[in-house]
């Protein structure tokens, strides 16, 4: 899986280009269907700067990141790692079987972000097939769009999903996991998804 993660990390450079001229995002394929629409759990609010766009703090659940550029915050589960870089970053599980790319779109609307994203998934994931059709969603008061599917990265079968949430700007979460990682980290992913809040 390290090979998969390395390839996807390199793809983050490409996603940067998408974010600058369109959008790109996150979440394992079967997680979209079960993602909670709202959550009453409030993440911790203490923060300390880690870079120019994300600030961090801790809670019992993990580490809280406030993404100023995108206008939202989320809690990275304990043991998982978030590597922010400017207006984007990647969250990985300890075994690197799940990667969640977080990217702020330069577009102002969900529709424009989706149009820019449409052709780009196939550049990262070969044989990308949609298994969860695009649907509108509401995550803690933020409108969004979710879509998911399957594909191949470096010869390995993966499940992927893209969730685009409208906060201050559209924020894209692109999640990619192999089957084992998707099953193993499904509950952690659900906790992560329900922790996303608008600033």
HELIX and SHEET records of a PDB file:
HELIX    1   1 UNK A    2  UNK A   21  1                                  20    
HELIX    2   2 UNK A   29  UNK A   34  1                                   6    
HELIX    3   3 UNK A  110  UNK A  117  1                                   8    
HELIX    4   4 UNK A  121  UNK A  124  1                                   4    
HELIX    5   5 UNK A  179  UNK A  184  1                                   6    
HELIX    6   6 UNK A  186  UNK A  195  1                                  10    
SHEET    1   A 5 UNK A  48  UNK A  49  0                                        
SHEET    2   A 5 UNK A  54  UNK A  58 -1                                        
SHEET    3   A 5 UNK A  62  UNK A  67 -1                                        
SHEET    4   A 5 UNK A  72  UNK A  77 -1                                        
SHEET    5   A 5 UNK A 197  UNK A 198 -1                                        
SHEET    1   B 7 UNK A  81  UNK A  85  0                                        
SHEET    2   B 7 UNK A  88  UNK A  92 -1                                        
SHEET    3   B 7 UNK A  98  UNK A 104 -1                                        
SHEET    4   B 7 UNK A 170  UNK A 177 -1                                        
SHEET    5   B 7 UNK A 156  UNK A 166 -1                                        
SHEET    6   B 7 UNK A 142  UNK A 153 -1                                        
SHEET    7   B 7 UNK A 126  UNK A 139 -1                                        
END                                                                             
